[in-house]
Amino acid sequence: MPKRILIQLDSDPQPSSFDSVVAIDAGVDDLLRYGSVQVTGVVPLVHGAMFTRGGDDLRHTAIFIGGSDVEVAEQLLSVCRDSFFGPVRVSLMLDANGCNTTASAAVVAAGRHVAIQGARAVVLGGTGPVGRRVSQLLATDGADVTLTSRSLERATLTCQEIMEKSGQASIKPFAIDGDHRLGKILAEAEIVVGCGAAGAELVDKTTVQSMTDLKVAIDLNAVPPAGIGGIEVTDKAKPLGNGVAYGAVGVGGLKMKTHRAAIQSLFESNDRVLDAAEIYAIAKAIG
Ligand SMILES: NC(=O)c1ccc[n+]([C@@H]2O[C@H](COP(=O)([O-])OP(=O)(O)OC[C@H]3O[C@@H](n4cnc5c(N)ncnc54)[C@H](OP(=O)(O)O)[C@@H]3O)[C@@H](O)[C@H]2O)c1
């Protein structure tokens, strides 16, 4: 059996040690790590994966796209896909900045406490890489999503982009700065997910405790202060107000399992492309 080789492409100068450790824990035999990978230089790296092993052996080589810049990662994924022809391809996974595994774990955690279909959900800080994916996954599964930002323009643009990807999704933008209507929207929400930048408080504890319809509140920010007041990073289905709370570490176990399972699934065939929807399906199967 050929060795399982994972080619780690990272736009940062130092390829992520986190992604490398997960790859090894997922059973990869050899990890080839490349840093400072940009769109202009990625094609030879993809060709090296495509043209070295033939037939069924191709599935033993796969590419992981990481890095802190999710937009560059998305461009790299697109170039990788365009470099393939016919059956001459290898499986691909995008999890830049942990965006897909984190968002998938959060939405699966929410689904333990309320049916996503038809649920009223608020995604705070929804314009970042993680918030976009949380919003997209919730909306695709039928939630009625309100996506917040400090800027109505950014929130509107993000909602439009998600609707283009998700078809009939119910998703609307909301600008939080100084708008007293946020309290009303939160009061009616069953799911709230904090996806704001590390260390930015988006909602205080008093507001969360007054959310009458709350079923689950998830804060993905691990850097104090909490993004959603009253949530500790280690909370996992801990009672909060009328619902339960998860902190970043509380969803971290499922995120790690999802990441490892996604890496393992890359080697099942040579034509996998694992982005938000596919990684969410893996997280759902884990539960
Ligand atoms: N647990 C995990 O495994 C894990 C993995 C990855 C990320 N994370 C965490 O998940 C969260 C989201 O990640 P991300 O990469 O999507 O975050 P991000 O891009 O850094 O920030 C998300 C959004 O927060 C808003 N924001 C920025 N500064 C703010 C401030 N001072 N006050 C209020 N809002 C602010 C911005 O939206 P607007 O400018 O449009 O308002 C931005 O688009 C972060 O806290 C990150 O640390 C956790």
The ligand as an ORCA input file, in Angstrom:
! r2SCAN-3c Opt
* xyz 0 1
  N     -12.547     27.572     18.683
  C     -11.854     27.477     17.556
  O     -11.358     26.415     17.233
  C     -11.721     28.665     16.665
  C     -11.158     28.535     15.396
  C     -11.129     29.648     14.569
  C     -11.600     30.854     15.048
  N     -12.085     30.947     16.298
  C     -12.621     32.201     16.832
  O     -13.840     32.445     16.156
  C     -14.055     33.848     16.060
  C     -14.330     34.216     14.612
  O     -13.176     33.963     13.828
  P     -12.899     34.841     12.523
  O     -11.570     34.451     12.024
  O     -14.090     34.757     11.645
  O     -12.852     36.296     13.205
  P     -12.428     37.733     12.603
  O     -12.420     37.677     11.126
  O     -11.201     38.174     13.306
  O     -13.612     38.664     13.127
  C     -14.956     38.382     12.816
  C     -15.750     39.677     12.736
  O     -15.718     40.349     13.991
  C     -15.998     41.730     13.752
  N     -15.148     42.543     14.617
  C     -13.819     42.776     14.476
  N     -13.377     43.560     15.479
  C     -14.441     43.843     16.263
  C     -14.640     44.622     17.430
  N     -13.630     45.247     18.027
  N     -15.881     44.691     17.953
  C     -16.924     44.042     17.374
  N     -16.802     43.284     16.259
  C     -15.579     43.185     15.717
  C     -15.724     41.995     12.282
  O     -16.972     42.255     11.647
  P     -17.439     43.731     11.239
  O     -16.208     44.541     11.013
  O     -18.223     43.476      9.988
  O     -18.259     44.207     12.387
  C     -15.170     40.689     11.757
  O     -15.577     40.387     10.439
  C     -12.797     34.524     16.625
  O     -13.051     34.924     17.957
  C     -11.763     33.424     16.569
  O     -10.757     33.592     17.560
  C     -12.182     29.881     17.112
*
